[in-house]
Amino acid sequence: MRTFGVEEELLIVDPESGMLLALADLMLPTLVPQLPHPEVAKVLPAQRPVYEGGADFSYELKLEQIETQTHPCLEYTELLRQLRHGRALADRAARLHGGRVAALATSPQGAATHLTPKPRYMTMQERFGLTVRNQLTCGLHVHTFVDSPEEGVAVMDRIRDKLAVLIALSANSPYWNGAETGFESYRTQAWNRWPGSGPTMIFGSLPVYRRVVTRLVESGVLMDEGMVYFDARLARQHPTVEVRVADVCLRAEDAALIAVLVRALVESASREWNDGVDPAPVPTLLLRMAAWQASNCGLRGELLDFGTFTPAPATDVVWALVDFVAPVLEEQGELDLVREGVARILAEGTGSQLQRGPFRVGGLPAVVERAAEMTTQGSVTEPRLDEGSSLGPVRRG
């Protein structure tokens, strides 16, 4: 079995009003002692911090969000444990300053945001203006081990036509800056404002992939290779394929389920490559249509079937994806787990659907309050405050 891991971006919120809180620079030194407090550092450190205990943490583009990272795992249960552990630790750090973390892919409440004061982010804001000022989205990024970059490119070529289904399954962003968007995953719409985002062509080989990335950077539109935000890409610092299409999931168990599906897709694609099966020649424009439809409808209506790219009931398309990777899942002892998890999401709703219940009762503040509660459900790490600690300054947008 391939190792896999997850990065999750979480919002930092006021648990009562639901408003955003710019606390990441106060939280990170609590989570990672070697990080200097911002008052004694001119800029925030560029290195990726490390926390012992199955979770790493780092800054994101805005101070209203924080990223957690699991270590490489082999099993669903270990990945889920690490996801819950990271969420609980982040929540405990937020509580020290009067906040909570919430696994919401966009902020339901509207507010000004604060750029994380790293030189790269400052340059991005100068270069991309309103796109950066408006950008506050939280995704779920799944890393799956590959034996070589060549295998990674072959995998990306063979999973590109199926990734839109993961958008629908993970949809968790119906509200944006105080408004009902009409989308199940509005994060997908907001994220795709970046010039290097979205589905890609079939590369066919590693040299072609490298040449495309080089040309994109040489165009001057992207600042650097870090802004190659493909739906799936070769990770720069790890021997993995990184799948980036999913919203951060409200429930940790949904995030772990998406990761299991991604790993099965990677393994299935690698076997097709080794067996000489060519990638499905789906035009990139059709992939954009499929992603837009999944972002708009989630599991409520129809998706584009990844075999025919014609409309079909969302439930049928989701189960077709499970059937496609069933041989790998069965071999790895995960088929029943995935079937039960998918059935639960279809019955109980995605994060986006679960947000609408609290909204009907108490509006957007209730959405955020409930999301904060659900984010850490199932954790064994108690979010206790240290004795004698006092609340630090709270910065609201």
C-alpha positions in Angstrom: 0.0 0.0 0.0 1.2 3.5 -0.8 1.7 6.0 2.0 -0.5 9.0 1.9 -1.0 12.2 3.9 -3.2 15.3 4.1 -2.9 19.0 4.4 -5.9 20.9 5.7 -6.5 24.6 5.8 -8.7 25.8 8.6 -10.4 29.1 9.3 -9.9 30.9 12.7 -13.2 32.3 13.9 -15.0 34.0 16.8 -17.2 31.2 18.2 -20.0 33.6 19.1 -20.2 36.0 16.3 -18.8 33.8 13.6 -16.5 36.6 12.4 -12.9 35.9 11.3 -10.0 36.4 13.7 -6.5 37.1 12.5 -4.7 34.9 15.1 -2.3 32.7 13.1 0.8 34.6 14.1 -0.2 34.2 17.8 -1.2 30.6 17.5 1.8 29.2 15.6 4.4 30.1 18.3 2.1 28.2 20.8 2.0 25.1 18.6 5.7 25.3 17.5 7.9 26.7 20.2 10.9 27.4 17.9 8.9 30.0 16.0 9.6 33.6 17.2 6.7 35.8 18.2 5.9 38.3 15.5 6.7 41.2 17.8 10.4 40.1 17.8 10.6 39.0 14.2 10.5 41.4 11.2 9.0 38.7 9.0 7.5 35.3 9.7 9.8 32.4 9.2 9.9 30.6 5.9 10.6 27.1 7.2 7.9 24.6 7.6 7.4 24.1 11.4 7.3 20.6 12.9 5.2 19.5 15.9 5.9 16.1 17.5 2.8 14.0 17.9 1.4 13.4 14.4 0.7 16.9 13.2 2.6 19.7 11.6 1.4 23.3 11.3 2.2 26.3 9.1 1.1 29.7 8.1 -1.2 30.3 5.1 -1.8 33.3 2.9 -4.0 35.0 5.5 -3.7 35.3 9.3 -7.3 34.2 9.5 -6.3 30.6 8.6 -3.8 28.0 9.6 -2.7 24.8 7.9 -2.3 21.4 9.5 -0.4 18.5 7.9 -0.4 14.8 8.8 2.6 12.6 8.6 2.7 9.9 5.9 0.3 7.0 6.8 -0.6 3.6 5.6 -4.1 3.2 7.0 -7.3 5.1 7.2 -7.5 4.8 11.0 -4.1 6.3 11.5 -4.8 9.1 9.0 -8.1 9.9 10.8 -6.4 9.9 14.1 -3.8 12.4 12.9 -6.4 14.6 11.3 -8.4 14.8 14.5 -5.2 15.4 16.5 -4.1 18.3 14.3 -7.5 19.9 14.4 -7.7 19.6 18.2 -4.3 21.1 18.7 -5.0 24.0 16.4 -8.3 24.5 18.2 -6.6 24.6 21.6 -4.2 27.2 20.3 -7.0 29.3 19.0 -8.9 29.0 22.3 -5.9 30.5 24.1 -6.7 33.8 22.2 -10.4 33.7 22.3 -11.0 31.9 19.0 -11.8 28.5 17.5 -10.9 26.8 14.3 -13.6 25.8 11.8 -13.2 23.4 8.8 -15.1 25.7 6.4 -13.9 26.1 2.8 -15.0 29.7 2.6 -15.9 32.2 5.3 -19.7 32.5 5.8 -19.2 35.9 7.4 -17.8 38.8 5.4 -14.8 40.7 6.9 -11.5 42.3 5.9 -8.6 39.9 6.0 -4.9 40.3 7.0 -2.1 39.2 4.8 0.5 37.0 6.5 3.6 39.2 6.5 5.9 36.9 4.5 7.9 38.5 1.6 6.5 36.1 -1.0 2.9 36.8 0.0 3.6 40.6 0.0 4.9 40.3 -3.5 1.9 38.3 -4.6 -0.4 41.0 -3.3 1.4 43.6 -5.3 1.3 41.4 -8.4 -2.2 40.0 -8.1 -4.1 42.7 -6.3 -7.8 42.0 -5.6 -7.3 38.3 -6.2 -5.1 38.1 -3.2 -7.1 40.6 -1.1 -10.3 38.5 -1.7 -8.6 35.1 -1.4 -9.6 33.2 1.7 -10.3 29.6 0.8 -9.5 26.4 2.7 -8.8 23.2 0.7 -7.9 19.6 1.4 -4.7 18.5 -0.3 -4.0 14.8 -0.5 -0.5 13.6 -1.1 0.0 10.0 -2.4 3.5 8.4 -2.7 4.7 7.6 -6.2 7.9 5.7 -7.1 9.1 8.3 -9.5 8.2 11.6 -11.2 7.6 9.6 -14.4 5.0 7.5 -12.6 3.5 10.7 -11.1 2.9 12.3 -14.5 1.4 9.0 -15.8 -1.0 9.0 -12.8 -2.0 12.6 -13.3 -2.8 11.9 -16.9 -5.1 9.1 -15.9 -7.0 10.6 -12.9 -7.7 14.0 -14.4 -11.1 12.9 -15.8 -12.4 11.7 -12.4 -11.3 14.6 -10.0 -14.6 16.5 -10.4 -16.4 13.8 -8.4 -14.2 14.6 -5.4 -15.3 18.3 -5.6 -18.9 17.1 -5.3 -18.2 14.7 -2.4 -16.2 17.3 -0.4 -18.4 20.3 -1.1 -18.3 22.6 1.9 -18.6 26.2 0.9 -22.2 27.4 0.1 -21.7 30.8 1.8 -19.2 33.5 0.9 -18.7 36.9 2.7 -22.2 37.0 4.0 -24.0 35.7 1.0 -25.6 32.5 -0.2 -23.7 31.8 -3.4 -26.0 29.2 -5.1 -23.0 26.9 -5.2 -22.1 23.8 -3.1 -18.4 24.4 -3.5 -17.9 28.1 -4.0 -14.3 27.7 -3.0 -13.7 26.0 -6.4 -15.0 29.2 -8.1 -12.9 31.5 -6.0 -9.8 29.4 -6.2 -9.8 29.2 -9.9 -9.2 32.9 -10.2 -5.5 32.1 -10.0 -3.9 31.8 -13.4 -2.1 28.5 -12.7 -5.2 26.7 -11.3 -7.5 24.1 -12.7 -7.4 20.9 -14.8 -4.5 20.2 -17.1 -3.8 18.7 -20.5 -2.5 15.1 -20.9 1.3 15.5 -20.6 2.3 12.1 -21.8 5.8 12.2 -20.2 7.8 13.8 -17.5 9.8 16.0 -19.9 6.6 17.5 -21.3 5.3 18.2 -17.8 8.6 19.9 -16.8 8.6 21.9 -20.1 5.0 23.1 -19.5 5.8 24.2 -15.9 9.0 26.0 -17.1 7.1 27.8 -19.8 4.4 28.9 -17.4 7.0 30.4 -15.1 8.9 31.9 -17.9 5.7 33.6 -19.2 6.0 36.0 -16.2 2.4 35.5 -15.3 3.2 33.1 -12.4 5.8 34.3 -9.9 7.4 30.9 -9.5 6.8 27.2 -9.6 5.0 27.3 -6.3 2.1 29.1 -8.1 1.5 26.1 -10.4 -1.8 25.3 -8.8 -2.9 22.4 -11.0 -5.8 20.2 -9.8 -3.1 17.5 -9.5 0.6 18.2 -9.6 4.0 16.7 -8.6 4.8 17.9 -5.1 8.0 19.9 -5.1 9.2 18.7 -1.6 7.9 15.2 -1.4 7.8 12.1 -3.7 4.1 12.4 -4.1 1.2 13.3 -6.4 -0.7 16.1 -4.8 -4.5 16.2 -5.5 -5.8 19.7 -4.7 -9.5 19.8 -5.8 -11.3 19.1 -2.6 -12.8 21.6 -0.1 -11.6 21.1 3.4 -14.2 18.8 4.9 -16.4 19.7 7.9 -16.0 16.2 9.3 -12.5 14.7 9.7 -13.9 11.3 8.7 -15.0 12.7 5.3 -11.5 14.1 4.8 -9.9 10.7 5.5 -12.4 9.0 3.2 -11.5 11.4 0.3 -7.9 10.6 0.9 -8.5 6.9 0.7 -10.4 7.4 -2.6 -7.5 9.5 -4.0 -5.0 6.8 -3.0 -7.1 4.2 -4.8 -7.3 6.4 -7.9 -3.5 6.8 -7.9 -2.9 3.1 -7.6 -5.5 2.3 -10.3 -3.9 4.8 -12.6 -0.4 3.4 -12.0 -1.7 0.0 -12.9 -3.2 1.3 -16.1 0.1 2.9 -17.0 2.0 -0.3 -16.4 -0.6 -2.2 -18.4 -0.2 0.2 -21.4 -3.7 1.7 -21.0 -3.8 5.2 -22.5 -5.3 8.1 -20.7 -8.9 9.0 -21.6 -8.6 11.7 -24.3 -11.0 14.2 -22.6 -10.5 17.8 -23.7 -9.5 20.1 -20.8 -12.5 22.3 -21.5 -14.8 19.4 -20.7 -12.9 18.9 -17.5 -13.6 22.5 -16.6 -17.3 21.9 -17.3 -17.3 18.9 -15.0 -15.6 20.8 -12.2 -18.0 23.8 -12.6 -21.0 21.5 -12.5 -19.7 19.7 -9.4 -19.0 23.0 -7.7 -22.4 24.3 -8.5 -24.6 21.2 -7.7 -22.5 19.1 -5.4 -24.5 15.9 -4.7 -27.9 17.7 -5.1 -28.5 17.2 -8.8 -26.5 16.0 -11.7 -22.8 15.6 -12.4 -21.0 15.0 -15.6 -20.4 11.2 -15.9 -16.6 10.7 -16.1 -17.1 8.1 -18.8 -19.4 9.9 -21.2 -19.2 13.5 -19.8 -23.0 13.8 -20.2 -25.3 14.6 -17.3 -26.2 11.8 -14.9 -27.6 11.7 -11.3 -24.9 12.6 -8.8 -25.4 9.5 -6.8 -24.9 7.3 -9.8 -21.6 9.1 -10.7 -20.3 8.8 -7.2 -21.0 5.1 -7.0 -19.5 4.7 -10.5 -16.2 6.1 -9.1 -16.4 3.7 -6.2 -16.9 0.8 -8.6 -14.0 2.0 -10.7 -11.5 1.8 -7.8 -13.2 -1.2 -6.1 -10.6 -3.7 -7.2 -7.8 -1.7 -5.5 -10.0 -1.0 -2.5 -10.9 -4.6 -2.1 -7.3 -5.7 -2.3 -6.3 -3.2 0.3 -9.2 -4.1 2.7 -10.9 -0.7 2.3 -13.9 -1.4 0.1 -16.4 -1.8 2.9 -15.0 1.3 4.6 -15.4 3.4 1.5 -18.9 2.1 0.7 -20.1 2.9 4.2 -18.4 6.3 4.1 -19.9 7.3 0.8 -23.3 6.0 1.8 -23.1 8.1 5.0 -22.3 11.3 3.0 -25.1 10.6 0.6 -27.5 10.0 3.5 -26.4 12.8 5.9 -25.2 15.3 3.4 -21.9 17.0 2.5 -20.5 19.8 4.6 -22.3 22.3 2.4 -25.6 20.6 3.0 -24.9 20.3 6.8 -24.2 24.1 7.0 -27.8 24.9 5.8 -29.5 23.4 8.8 -27.9 25.8 11.3 -28.4 28.7 8.9 -32.2 28.2 8.9 -32.2 28.3 12.7 -29.7 31.0 13.5 -28.2 32.5 10.4 -24.5 32.7 9.5 -23.3 33.0 13.1 -25.0 29.6 13.9 -23.3 28.1 10.8 -19.9 29.0 12.1 -20.6 28.0 15.7 -21.8 24.6 14.6 -18.9 24.1 12.2 -16.4 24.8 15.0 -18.1 22.1 17.1 -18.1 19.6 14.2 -14.4 20.3 13.3 -13.1 18.7 16.4 -15.7 16.0 16.9 -14.2 12.6 17.7 -10.9 14.0 18.9 -9.2 12.5 21.9 -7.1 15.6 22.5 -8.9 17.8 25.0 -8.7 21.5 24.1 -7.8 22.6 27.7 -6.4 26.0 28.5 -3.1 26.0 30.5 -3.6 27.1 34.1 -3.0 30.7 34.6 -3.1 31.6 30.9 -4.9 34.8 29.9 -6.5 35.6 26.6 -4.3 37.4 24.2 -5.4 40.3 22.0 -8.1 39.4 19.5 -7.9 41.0 16.0 -11.1 41.0 14.1 -11.5 41.8 10.4 
